[in-house]
């Protein structure tokens, strides 16, 4: 029955059509699902980038739900996967770029770790002060 449906439109179903050709292709099997989503990842990335009002207008409930759905979706997974593969391929081609990525990620991890270490130390000191204040004034 699904094979009988006529597809129209590559990424999105054309007006009056029930299914897009890419969606019909993805319904075939696991390989079709993977490669169909890889193809669609480029479209989804640029669609989100060029239409920020569709998902960043959080006063509109529909836009908020688009943002929530996209955060836990197959579409975002494949956009991030393709991004990671592109950065990895470019890093294999250019050692300088990969080394810059490593240094940037290590710097981010170091700064984040220091921030939370200081926050933890301040919380411990705050608890010590609370204990001393309770002993003095009770």
C-alpha positions, 0 to 999 in steps of 0.5 A: 500500500505504501509503495502505491503512494505517489511521491511529489517533492524531494525534501518536503511533500509537494502541495496536495501530495501525501509523501515526499520522495525522500520519505518514501525512500527512507521507508525502504530499509535501514540502509535507505533510512541512513542515507536518506537522513544523511541527505536530509541533514544538509537540508535540515541544517540550512533550513534551520539556519535560514529560517530562525523565526520558525524555531526561535520565536518562543512566544509562539507555542508552535515554535517552542514545540519545534525547538523541543522536538528538534532537540531530541530528534533523528534530524538533529542527530544526523546534522550533528553526525554529518558535522562531526564527520566533516570536521574529522575529514578536514582534520585528517586532511589538515593536521593544523586544523585538528590540532586547533580543534584539540587545543580549543576543546582542551581549553574549553574543558579546562575553563569549565572544570576550573569554574565548577571546581571553584564553585564546589570549593565555595559551596564547601566553604559556605557549609563550613561557615553555616556550621560554625555560625550554628555552633556560635549562635545556638 
